[in-house]
Structure formats: structure tokens, C-alpha cells
Amino acid sequence: MAGSPDFDLYRPSEEHDMLRDAVRSLAEAKIAPYAAAVDEEARFPQEALEALVANDLQAIHVPEAYGGAGADALATVIVIEEVARVCASSSLIPAVNKLGSLPVILSGSEDLKKKYMTPLAKGEGMFSYCLSEPDAGSDAAGMKTKAVRDGDYWVLNGVKRWITNAGVSEYYTVMAVTDPAKRSKGISAFVVEKSDEGVSFGAPEKKLGIKGSPTREVYLDNVRIPADRMIGEEGTGFATAMKTLDHTRITIAAQALGIAQGALDYAKGYVQERKQFGKPIGDFQGVQFMLADMAMKLEAARQLTYAAAAKSERVSAGGEQEGLTFFGAAAKCYASDAAMEITTDAVQLLGGYGYTRDYPVERMMRDAKITQIYEGTNQVQRIVMARNLP
Ligand SMILES: Cc1cc2nc3c(=O)[nH]c(=O)nc-3n(C[C@H](O)[C@H](O)[C@H](O)COP(=O)(O)OP(=O)(O)OC[C@H]3O[C@@H](n4cnc5c(N)ncnc54)[C@H](O)[C@@H]3O)c2cc1C
């Protein structure tokens, strides 16, 4: 039937379930023990990076042709979900590795793919994505960073803002204006390396949540790079950046699911233990109804996210783009709004204890907030959905 959804892809396969079990065990053993300290000290989760790299989970989306696992979109969602369930900051390692590298996978030359996907798959270097600027956030096409051709080189100048994992990543996909007269069609994408002369970083932002994920400005001061570092044709950078977001907004939805699941799991356990009025608070119908609503919203968000992942996979396999833009935006928007509600309710269920750092749910609530903001705010997602109604 024309336009019918891919029901067969909605449910994870046995392999997906096995992957989830493996990542959950790893995350609980090697990532969860550091999550509170990573948040408290606002430090990079090095233990998580090492655990993910040791298990080839830092960038499982990289195709097999470049030494990666060639995992499908749903498998990548599951990895991010399970890591975010215990530590949202750590989940930005696989998520942003996909965000930063997907422009190369989607539009880069074969040489560029070989050169940069191979070290990413081996865990030798992470990738960041540089679209936003101080004066170009929701209106990303209003960017000012420029790239000017000089013989066999391009020379980049400008400031990129809010760049996740900046300073830690070796590689940066940078969108820059190559023809100011053409606005979004005059933007091109490039790979910039941390070691390129003229690249430097601002101080880490002091954030509400995801404190373990460094967010910095990236300064490009006469950065001279070989012309073959351009991703795709001149003037296609903005289109590549947007196509990338169609796929990767689903990874933010995954992050939101994981954070919300972590909060729900914790609250479920807590209400069995905590006694008031002579019985566990979980015996009160008012509390049961809150948990029921939390689980209902989470499952709805999960189904939408997995449906979006199925569409992402179909497009990656050469299928039609139809539906992906709407589903990617809808999954990100719905799952992040759900995560904000669920984590806030988890804090409520723990009462005064939930409001303290002695319990993990306040961290989860702070971490959930970012999922409503980055890769396009939820207002922007609604604009995207309205323009691409099914
Ligand atoms: C922790 C963090 C990590 C990030 N990581 C990255 C990264 O790795 N790479 C990257 O490129 N960017 C990154 N970003 C940037 C992020 O994508 C932007 O912050 C986001 O797109 C919003 O842009 P802005 O902050 O300039 O807000 P603005 O665009 O100034 O928006 C302010 C408010 O106005 C609303 N608004 C704006 N325009 C409209 C409209 N047309 N209709 C209705 N409402 C509107 C917005 O929804 C928002 O509520 C990150 C941001 C943060 C905070």
C-alpha cells in the first residue's frame, strides 16, 4: 500500500535486543559509576569513551567499508538510548560522532570517507559538527564564517558556537559561506582538523546539564586547508547539513528516551521503598497514575523514534526521502518534550530527596532540557513538521 509505514522495522530484531542487553550491562558497569562525578565536576567522561571504544560502540554507524560495524539507524538509537539511561553526557560520544561524520558519509568523496571514517571507526579520533554561530542559531543559514578559495586551498575565517565535544574531537565538519550572494546555496561544508594551524577553542560553557559534554566555541583564524577537504560540491553544504539533521534528530530522540527511562526506572524503585502513612508511597493511586502516565508517554515516544529510525534506514539504503524529515523532527520534538515531563515527574515522586544531588533524578531533569534545544529547538521542529506534513 502506497505510503504505508514499515511495520516490520518498528520492532527491534533479536540482534537489536542482544545489542541492548550488551550495552545496558556495559553502561551499568563502566559508565553509570562515574555519571554523578562527571556532572558534579563538569568533566569529560573519559571512562565512558574508553569503555565505548573498547567495545567498538563509539561510532557504530560507520559503514563496514571503512572498518566500522555498519550498524543500522535503530542499532545506533539503541546504543545512545542505553548510554543516556545512565549518563546523558556520555551518550553524546556516539551521538555527536554520528552528527559530525554523517555529512562526510552522505556527501563526501570516497577519499574523504576513507581518510576520516577509518580513524573514527577505530576510536582514534572523534567528530564534531560546526553549524551554529553566535548570531546564527535557529537561522543557521545566516552564518558569517567564510571560506575563500586560494589556488589548491580554502582559507576559513569565523567563529562557530556551542560546538559539542570541541577540543576533544580531532575532526570538525564546518559549514562556511563560499558565495555570500546565494545565502543557503552559497554555503559549503569542509573537514577541519584540530591540528590545522589557526584552529583554537573557547572556554567550556557553564551549562545547566550535560555538564560532562564539553561545549566550546571553535575559532577559525586563517585556517588553510587543501581543496579536497570540501565535502561534496561547492554550495551544497547547507543542504548536506540539513539532510544530516533529518537522520541525527532521531539520535537526540534516543537520548531523550534514555534519560527518561533512567528517571522512570529510578522512580519505580523508589516508590516501593519509601514509606509514608504506614505504607509504600507506590501503593497510593495518585502515585500509580503518575507512573502510568510517565510510562505511557515514554512508550509513545519510543514507538515514534523507532518508526523514524526505520525511515532513516530506508533512506540510507537508497530509498525515498519521503517522510524522514517529518518523522525525524516529530521524534525529536515528542521524545524531548516527553523526557522533560517524565524527568520532572520523577523528581516530584522523590519529593524533597528528588531535589537534591544525592539522587540522580535532578541530574536527569537538567540533562533532559537540552534535548528540547539542540539540533534545532522544538519550535524549529514544529516549523519543519508544518512544512513537511505527512
Ligand atoms: C549544549 C549545547 C550543545 C550544542 N551543540 C551544537 C553542536 O555540536 N553543533 C552546532 O552546530 N550547534 C550546537 N548547538 C546549538 C543549538 O543547535 C542552538 O543553540 C539552537 O539551534 C538554537 O539556537 P540559538 O541558541 O541561537 O537560539 P535562537 O535561535 O536565538 O532562539 C531563541 C528562541 O527563539 C525561538 N525561535 C527562533 N526562531 C523562531 C521562529 N522562527 N519561530 C518560533 N520560535 C523561534 C527558539 O525556538 C528559541 O526558543 C548546541 C547548543 C547547546 C546549548
The ligand as an SDF file (V2000), in Angstrom:
LIG
                    3D

 53 58  0  0  0  0  0  0  0  0999 V2000
   24.7610   22.3640   24.9760 C   0  0  0  0  0  0  0  0  0  0  0  0
   24.6030   22.7140   23.5190 C   0  0  0  0  0  0  0  0  0  0  0  0
   25.2440   21.9530   22.5610 C   0  0  0  0  0  0  0  0  0  0  0  0
   25.1320   22.2860   21.2070 C   0  0  0  0  0  0  0  0  0  0  0  0
   25.8380   21.5720   20.2700 N   0  0  0  0  0  0  0  0  0  0  0  0
   25.8900   22.0360   18.9920 C   0  0  0  0  0  0  0  0  0  0  0  0
   26.7910   21.4470   18.0440 C   0  0  0  0  0  0  0  0  0  0  0  0
   27.5100   20.4740   18.3390 O   0  0  0  0  0  0  0  0  0  0  0  0
   26.8720   21.9760   16.8020 N   0  0  0  0  0  0  0  0  0  0  0  0
   26.1170   23.0400   16.4300 C   0  0  0  0  0  0  0  0  0  0  0  0
   26.2450   23.4750   15.2830 O   0  0  0  0  0  0  0  0  0  0  0  0
   25.2430   23.6200   17.2990 N   0  0  0  0  0  0  0  0  0  0  0  0
   25.1250   23.1560   18.5690 C   0  0  0  0  0  0  0  0  0  0  0  0
   24.2740   23.7410   19.4710 N   0  0  0  0  0  0  0  0  0  0  0  0
   23.4950   24.9070   19.0520 C   0  0  0  0  0  0  0  0  0  0  0  0
   22.0000   24.6630   19.0480 C   0  0  0  0  0  0  0  0  0  0  0  0
   21.6370   23.8770   17.9440 O   0  0  0  0  0  0  0  0  0  0  0  0
   21.3320   26.0620   19.0670 C   0  0  0  0  0  0  0  0  0  0  0  0
   21.5130   26.5760   20.3650 O   0  0  0  0  0  0  0  0  0  0  0  0
   19.8820   26.0110   18.6930 C   0  0  0  0  0  0  0  0  0  0  0  0
   19.7340   25.6760   17.3390 O   0  0  0  0  0  0  0  0  0  0  0  0
   19.1680   27.3390   18.9650 C   0  0  0  0  0  0  0  0  0  0  0  0
   19.8770   28.4360   18.5050 O   0  0  0  0  0  0  0  0  0  0  0  0
   20.1270   29.6830   19.4770 P   0  0  0  0  0  0  0  0  0  0  0  0
   20.7020   29.1600   20.7270 O   0  0  0  0  0  0  0  0  0  0  0  0
   20.8920   30.7210   18.7360 O   0  0  0  0  0  0  0  0  0  0  0  0
   18.6730   30.2230   19.8140 O   0  0  0  0  0  0  0  0  0  0  0  0
   17.8100   31.2520   18.9550 P   0  0  0  0  0  0  0  0  0  0  0  0
   17.7870   30.8530   17.5270 O   0  0  0  0  0  0  0  0  0  0  0  0
   18.2580   32.6420   19.2900 O   0  0  0  0  0  0  0  0  0  0  0  0
   16.3640   31.0080   19.5800 O   0  0  0  0  0  0  0  0  0  0  0  0
   15.9160   31.6220   20.7960 C   0  0  0  0  0  0  0  0  0  0  0  0
   14.4380   31.2600   20.9800 C   0  0  0  0  0  0  0  0  0  0  0  0
   13.6850   31.7890   19.8820 O   0  0  0  0  0  0  0  0  0  0  0  0
   12.9260   30.7490   19.2670 C   0  0  0  0  0  0  0  0  0  0  0  0
   12.8160   30.9930   17.8320 N   0  0  0  0  0  0  0  0  0  0  0  0
   13.7890   31.3550   16.9630 C   0  0  0  0  0  0  0  0  0  0  0  0
   13.3070   31.4680   15.7200 N   0  0  0  0  0  0  0  0  0  0  0  0
   11.9850   31.1350   15.7860 C   0  0  0  0  0  0  0  0  0  0  0  0
   10.9140   31.0500   14.8510 C   0  0  0  0  0  0  0  0  0  0  0  0
   11.1130   31.2890   13.5560 N   0  0  0  0  0  0  0  0  0  0  0  0
    9.6820   30.7020   15.2960 N   0  0  0  0  0  0  0  0  0  0  0  0
    9.4640   30.4290   16.6130 C   0  0  0  0  0  0  0  0  0  0  0  0
   10.4340   30.4820   17.5460 N   0  0  0  0  0  0  0  0  0  0  0  0
   11.6700   30.8250   17.1480 C   0  0  0  0  0  0  0  0  0  0  0  0
   13.7150   29.4780   19.5730 C   0  0  0  0  0  0  0  0  0  0  0  0
   12.8910   28.3360   19.4800 O   0  0  0  0  0  0  0  0  0  0  0  0
   14.1950   29.7440   20.9830 C   0  0  0  0  0  0  0  0  0  0  0  0
   13.1730   29.4300   21.9010 O   0  0  0  0  0  0  0  0  0  0  0  0
   24.3280   23.3860   20.8270 C   0  0  0  0  0  0  0  0  0  0  0  0
   23.6680   24.1320   21.8000 C   0  0  0  0  0  0  0  0  0  0  0  0
   23.8120   23.8280   23.1260 C   0  0  0  0  0  0  0  0  0  0  0  0
   23.1200   24.6890   24.1630 C   0  0  0  0  0  0  0  0  0  0  0  0
  1  2  1  0
  2  3  1  0
  2 52  2  0
  3  4  2  0
  4  5  1  0
  4 50  1  0
  5  6  2  0
  6  7  1  0
  6 13  1  0
  7  8  2  0
  7  9  1  0
  9 10  1  0
 10 11  2  0
 10 12  1  0
 12 13  2  0
 13 14  1  0
 14 15  1  0
 14 50  1  0
 15 16  1  0
 16 17  1  0
 16 18  1  0
 18 19  1  0
 18 20  1  0
 20 21  1  0
 20 22  1  0
 22 23  1  0
 23 24  1  0
 24 25  2  0
 24 26  1  0
 24 27  1  0
 27 28  1  0
 28 29  2  0
 28 30  1  0
 28 31  1  0
 31 32  1  0
 32 33  1  0
 33 34  1  0
 33 48  1  0
 34 35  1  0
 35 36  1  0
 35 46  1  0
 36 37  1  0
 36 45  1  0
 37 38  2  0
 38 39  1  0
 39 40  1  0
 39 45  2  0
 40 41  1  0
 40 42  2  0
 42 43  1  0
 43 44  2  0
 44 45  1  0
 46 47  1  0
 46 48  1  0
 48 49  1  0
 50 51  2  0
 51 52  1  0
 52 53  1  0
M  END
$$$$
